[in-house]
């Protein structure tokens, strides 16, 4: 496991930081953090031996790619119930799960549309807030609605640190239904590369603030996350 450190701030980087988030029936997002600013993209396809399509960072264009610490790669529109294989290109390195390639299967299409439900917030005390990715999960806290926790939800702040997170289309852990939550449930956040530092908020709360300086302190978590859900380097 590689880490970057600034003062007492320590973040996991490289292949150990790769996470699949925002998985739906037609899309997914791949995020990771590198130890230095570098270009990043993902090559993918429906066959391990033919990764013939490319996904670029949401901040990039086909002709202009930037260099970042935190990488946020969103797929094109995909087919439901389909397995896609991919490898991560980060600077001059390729992360491909030891040659076997990463894989993700899109979810089934549900018969009803998701609720239009969002949360907003801000990243504080970051020199460049747009070079951070914020990761969330919805966690059942009252045995009402869906039990357990949702898949990972990721969002990319803007240059001022403001972010918007769509939670209405979050799915249950097996993807078979939307995650039904109540006001007493928990929206648990962390910064990419700092998955051991978790910030618990009541899901009814809006204008959620996440302070980068808090990473150097100790934070507790009311609820333990599933240790490997969505982290593609783990089995």
C-alpha positions as CSV (number, residue, x, y, z in Angstrom):
1,X,0.0,0.0,0.0
2,X,1.5,3.4,-1.0
3,X,0.6,6.6,0.8
4,X,1.2,10.3,0.4
5,X,1.8,12.4,3.4
6,X,1.7,16.1,4.0
7,X,2.5,16.9,7.7
8,X,0.3,14.4,9.6
9,X,-2.0,13.9,6.6
10,X,-1.6,10.4,5.1
11,X,-3.6,9.1,2.1
12,X,-3.6,5.7,0.4
13,X,-2.7,6.1,-3.3
14,X,-2.2,3.9,-6.4
15,X,-3.9,0.6,-7.0
16,X,-5.0,0.2,-3.4
17,X,-7.1,3.4,-3.7
18,X,-9.2,2.3,-6.8
19,X,-13.0,2.3,-6.0
20,X,-16.0,1.7,-8.2
21,X,-18.9,4.1,-7.3
22,X,-22.2,5.4,-8.7
23,X,-23.0,2.0,-10.2
24,X,-26.4,1.9,-12.0
25,X,-27.9,-0.1,-14.8
26,X,-26.2,2.1,-17.4
27,X,-23.1,3.6,-15.9
28,X,-20.4,3.5,-13.3
29,X,-17.5,5.7,-12.0
30,X,-13.9,4.6,-11.3
31,X,-12.0,6.8,-8.9
32,X,-8.4,6.5,-7.5
33,X,-5.7,8.8,-6.0
34,X,-2.2,9.0,-7.3
35,X,0.9,10.0,-5.3
36,X,1.7,12.9,-7.7
37,X,-0.3,14.8,-10.2
38,X,-0.6,12.8,-13.4
39,X,-3.0,12.1,-16.3
40,X,-5.5,9.2,-15.8
41,X,-7.9,7.3,-17.9
42,X,-9.6,3.9,-18.1
43,X,-9.7,1.4,-21.0
44,X,-12.6,-1.0,-20.9
45,X,-14.7,-3.5,-23.0
46,X,-16.9,-6.5,-22.7
47,X,-13.9,-8.9,-23.2
48,X,-10.8,-9.1,-21.1
49,X,-8.7,-9.4,-24.3
50,X,-10.4,-6.4,-26.1
51,X,-10.4,-3.3,-24.0
52,X,-11.3,-1.2,-27.1
53,X,-13.0,1.8,-25.4
54,X,-11.7,4.7,-23.3
55,X,-13.2,6.6,-20.4
56,X,-11.7,10.0,-19.6
57,X,-11.7,12.1,-16.5
58,X,-14.8,14.2,-16.0
59,X,-12.6,17.3,-16.0
60,X,-10.9,16.4,-19.4
61,X,-11.8,16.6,-23.0
62,X,-10.7,14.3,-25.8
63,X,-8.0,16.8,-26.8
64,X,-7.0,18.2,-23.4
65,X,-6.1,16.0,-20.5
66,X,-5.1,17.5,-17.1
67,X,-2.9,16.1,-14.3
68,X,-4.6,15.4,-11.0
69,X,-4.0,13.7,-7.6
70,X,-7.6,12.4,-7.5
71,X,-9.1,10.9,-10.6
72,X,-12.8,10.7,-11.4
73,X,-13.6,8.6,-14.5
74,X,-17.2,8.3,-15.6
75,X,-18.4,5.8,-18.1
76,X,-20.4,6.4,-21.3
77,X,-23.9,5.0,-21.4
78,X,-23.7,1.2,-21.0
79,X,-26.0,-1.8,-21.3
80,X,-27.8,-3.1,-18.2
81,X,-26.9,-6.5,-16.7
82,X,-23.6,-6.6,-18.6
83,X,-20.1,-7.3,-17.3
84,X,-17.4,-4.9,-18.3
85,X,-13.6,-5.4,-17.9
86,X,-11.2,-2.5,-17.4
87,X,-7.7,-1.4,-16.6
88,X,-6.6,1.9,-15.0
89,X,-3.9,4.1,-16.7
90,X,-2.4,6.5,-14.2
91,X,0.6,8.4,-15.5
92,X,3.0,5.7,-16.8
93,X,1.5,3.0,-14.7
94,X,-1.3,0.4,-15.5
95,X,-3.4,-1.1,-12.8
96,X,-5.0,-4.3,-14.1
97,X,-5.4,-6.6,-11.1
98,X,-2.3,-8.6,-11.8
99,X,-3.2,-9.0,-15.5
100,X,-6.7,-10.5,-14.9
101,X,-8.4,-7.1,-15.4
102,X,-11.0,-5.5,-13.1
103,X,-14.6,-6.2,-13.8
104,X,-17.9,-4.7,-12.9
105,X,-21.5,-5.8,-13.8
106,X,-24.1,-3.1,-14.5
107,X,-27.3,-3.4,-12.5
108,X,-30.7,-4.4,-13.8
109,X,-33.1,-1.7,-14.9
110,X,-35.8,-1.2,-12.4
111,X,-39.5,-0.6,-13.3
112,X,-39.7,2.7,-11.5
113,X,-37.7,5.9,-11.8
114,X,-35.5,6.9,-8.8
115,X,-36.5,9.7,-6.5
116,X,-34.9,13.1,-7.4
117,X,-33.1,13.5,-4.1
118,X,-29.8,15.3,-3.6
119,X,-27.5,16.5,-0.9
120,X,-25.0,19.4,-1.2
121,X,-21.9,20.4,0.7
122,X,-18.5,21.9,0.7
123,X,-14.9,20.8,1.1
124,X,-13.0,23.0,3.4
125,X,-9.3,23.9,3.8
126,X,-8.2,22.4,0.6
127,X,-5.7,24.3,-1.6
128,X,-7.4,22.9,-4.7
129,X,-10.8,21.4,-3.8
130,X,-11.5,20.3,-7.3
131,X,-8.6,17.8,-6.9
132,X,-10.4,15.8,-4.2
133,X,-13.1,13.1,-4.6
134,X,-15.6,12.6,-1.8
135,X,-17.0,9.1,-1.2
136,X,-20.3,8.3,0.6
137,X,-22.5,5.4,1.6
138,X,-26.0,5.4,3.0
139,X,-26.2,3.2,6.1
140,X,-29.4,2.0,7.7
141,X,-29.5,3.2,11.3
142,X,-33.1,2.4,12.4
143,X,-34.1,-0.9,10.8
144,X,-36.6,0.9,8.6
145,X,-36.5,0.8,4.8
146,X,-33.5,-1.0,3.3
147,X,-31.1,-2.7,5.6
148,X,-27.4,-2.7,5.5
149,X,-25.6,-0.1,3.3
150,X,-25.7,1.2,-0.2
151,X,-23.0,1.0,-2.8
152,X,-20.4,3.7,-2.9
153,X,-21.5,7.2,-4.1
154,X,-18.8,9.6,-5.3
155,X,-18.8,13.2,-6.2
156,X,-16.3,15.7,-7.5
157,X,-16.2,19.2,-5.9
158,X,-15.8,22.3,-8.0
159,X,-13.0,24.9,-7.7
160,X,-14.8,26.5,-4.7
161,X,-15.2,23.2,-3.0
162,X,-18.9,22.9,-3.5
163,X,-20.4,19.5,-4.4
164,X,-23.8,17.9,-5.2
165,X,-24.5,14.2,-4.5
166,X,-27.5,12.4,-6.0
167,X,-28.7,9.9,-3.4
168,X,-32.1,9.1,-4.8
169,X,-30.8,6.5,-7.2
170,X,-28.5,4.7,-4.7
171,X,-29.1,1.0,-4.8
172,X,-29.2,-1.7,-2.1
173,X,-26.0,-3.8,-1.6
174,X,-27.1,-6.4,-4.2
175,X,-28.4,-3.7,-6.6
176,X,-31.9,-5.2,-6.9
177,X,-33.8,-2.2,-5.6
178,X,-33.3,1.5,-4.7
179,X,-32.0,2.1,-1.2
180,X,-35.0,3.2,0.8
181,X,-33.8,5.4,3.7
182,X,-35.4,7.4,6.5
183,X,-34.4,10.6,8.2
184,X,-32.6,8.7,10.9
185,X,-30.3,6.9,8.6
186,X,-26.6,7.8,8.2
187,X,-24.8,9.4,5.2
188,X,-21.3,8.4,5.9
189,X,-18.5,10.2,4.0
190,X,-14.8,10.0,3.5
191,X,-12.2,11.5,1.2
192,X,-10.7,9.3,-1.5
193,X,-7.5,7.7,-0.1
194,X,-8.6,8.2,3.5
195,X,-11.2,5.4,3.7
196,X,-10.3,4.8,7.4
197,X,-11.4,8.3,8.3
198,X,-15.2,8.4,8.2
199,X,-17.6,11.3,8.8
200,X,-21.2,10.5,9.9
201,X,-24.1,12.8,9.1
202,X,-27.8,12.5,9.5
203,X,-29.1,11.8,6.0
204,X,-31.7,14.6,6.5
205,X,-29.0,17.1,6.8
206,X,-28.0,19.3,3.9
207,X,-25.0,21.7,3.4
208,X,-22.6,19.0,4.6
209,X,-19.1,20.3,5.3
210,X,-16.0,18.1,5.0
211,X,-12.8,19.6,6.4
212,X,-9.5,18.3,4.9
213,X,-7.8,19.3,8.2
214,X,-9.9,16.7,10.1
215,X,-8.0,13.9,8.3
216,X,-5.0,14.6,10.5
217,X,-7.1,14.0,13.6
218,X,-9.0,11.0,14.8
219,X,-12.6,10.4,13.8
220,X,-14.9,7.7,14.9
221,X,-17.5,5.8,13.0
222,X,-20.9,4.8,14.4
223,X,-21.3,2.0,11.9
224,X,-18.7,-0.3,10.4
225,X,-18.7,-0.4,6.6
226,X,-18.4,-3.6,4.7
227,X,-14.6,-3.8,4.2
228,X,-14.4,-4.7,0.5
229,X,-17.7,-3.5,-1.1
230,X,-16.8,-1.6,-4.2
231,X,-13.0,-1.6,-3.7
232,X,-12.0,-3.5,-6.8
233,X,-8.6,-4.6,-5.6
234,X,-10.1,-6.7,-2.9
235,X,-12.0,-10.0,-3.1
